[in-house]
């Protein structure tokens, strides 16, 4: 997004109007600006006016400054800006979660290129010292090789002029907000190089410091820092040409067009310029169906043409006279769809912020920003229902003056007490001799006691309450800024145990919660403003790389173009230009964290099995965390492989033992079978032997029986044989 070269027709009128508004606002804020300037001077040690110094010197007192405000402000600032804020972008639709993550990374990228931590420290410093800190979200068209970058920088509160009737802490109800300061013409040309000619022709004016005089400046010089993008004005020579710059912001109503496509169900809100381009977009009516995507239309036309050619060939081959009709294709514009009622359009008046830049009496450019809130984010300390908040320094200036006066009195008393005062009667001593020899040790001075005796005068001691009241005033300053002894680094008041010290430190930070709420509210507003400006600027593919403190690299690609081979359409991944998103800063993310306490908490969670080692390592300050994590992963992989190998070996050993047992049992079974076989053979042989023995026995018995029969037959007659036989039987 570049600056527009289009000139307003009412440029001269706009210049006069802006200058008149500036004069009115400047007069209304004179009192606050004087207080704010004095607050800055007190913080930087300029705590005596010229008249006060003169009175003290007449009394013989030195205008000492014991600056208790500066370390208190630095300590409070260090607490609130200890860490960079952690933004969280959430989509209003679940489908945009991935895009929200990319926007979150893009916000971190903008914070990084803007040196956000340094910007934040200056803002918080102004918040405590002047009561008002301010940050500006803007587009630098020169960065990224002319593509532009969204940036953030702080604005000097004394350069800001707010509508005095505003009551809102962010000036949402202000009619105008103006940033104005004096530049040399060379400085103005360096800021706006595309408008060198207009700046060169602009009217000049004599230098008059914007800083009100409080009588505390050294040699009448103004040494306060200017905005970071412009060098401090140093030489106020007669030949220098000064020009006042005005950067004016004010709300306007701009017509937006809400379009609803009845054929697709899509809805969008367009600016007038976007709506004019929208009306010229092509659309197609194919066979009575409306198609708005070119790739889809070309594919449908190609298919219909192929079908038509096939039907023509068929009709020709069949010799038919009734040829098929060509497909009905009509190309129109979205304007015709709007006129035909296929697209509903509603004109919606929308609030937008207009930016107008003027140098001297020349109007450089104007443009409408894509936001409905001022791009200047205000961090108001003690909001007084006016654009002029109260600072903490203003509340403690009285105590600081008391400390300075008390210390000057103590030093003066100590100086005078070391020189003893003596009352000498007239004529009793030679005064010249007395003054020369009095301080010498062992000296003899002639005294005429008839004229009177010299009498030493003892100084009146200062009351102890004077010293205690000074310490009370110092403690009151710390208390006003929400600090206590241990926060300031006083280890003497710390508890003896580590956990008690951590607990007390965490408890002490609660005093800063009120201040922290103001800062986080401003950061939330800053993120809400940055998102729509980012959506308008970053419309092409962009790769964002973020190097983390531990040397790890996070990479985000937004608006990534991909070509679809099937449809021929170009798809966009992580398209940040569409959708609505909410932005909040994580509560307490800027506050310091007790790293030891945090590590102890994570170690406790690890021991309980809630988290793993990697999560614990992420919370440690290891520079090469990514390398350590990779090595840890490799070690875990090797350990897992070793465990698997060990389990495999153990399984193989078990299988081997099982096989050995199986082999043993197989051998035993074979031995048993062999024994059984041997026993069976023995049994068979025994049976055969028994059978053979029985046969032999039977044979023997037969032989015996035969011999007996033969013998008997010889002795008896044949008639008696049956009876004998019967008897034997």
Secondary structure, DSSP 8 states (H G I E B T S, - for coil): --------TTHHHHHHHHHHHHHHHHHHTHHHHHHHHHHHHHHTT----HHHHHHHHHHT-------HHHHHHHHHHHHHTSS---EEEEESSGGGHHHHHHHHHHHHHHHHHTTHHHHHHHHHHHHHHTSEEEEEEEEETTTTTTT-EEEEEE--GGGEEE-TT--STT-TT-S-EEEEEEEEHHHHHHH-GGGHHHHHTS--B----SS---S-SGGG-------TTS-------TT--EEEEEEEEEEEEEEEEEEEETTT--EEEE-HHHHHHHHT-EEEEETTEEE--HHHHHHHHHHHHHHHHHHHHHHHHTT-SS------EEEEEHHHHHHHTSEEEEEEEEEEEEEEEEETTEEEEEEEES-SS-SEEEEESB--SSS--B-HHHHHHHHHHHHHHHHHHHHHHHHHHTS-EEE--TTSS-HHHHHHHTTSTT------TTS---EEE------HHHHHHHHHHHHHHHHHTT--TTTTT-GGGS-SSHHHHHHHHHHHGGGGHHHHHHHHHHHHHHHHHHHHHHHHH--S-EEEEEE-TTS-EEEEEESEEEE-TTT--EEEES-TTSS-EEEEE-TTTTS---HHHHHHHHHHHHHTTSS-HHHHHHTS--SSHHHHHHHHHHHHHHHHHHHHHHHHHHHHHHHHHHHHHHHHHHHHHHHHHHHHHHHHHHHHHHHHHHHHHHHHHHHHHHHHHHHHHHHHHHHS-STTHHHHHHHH-
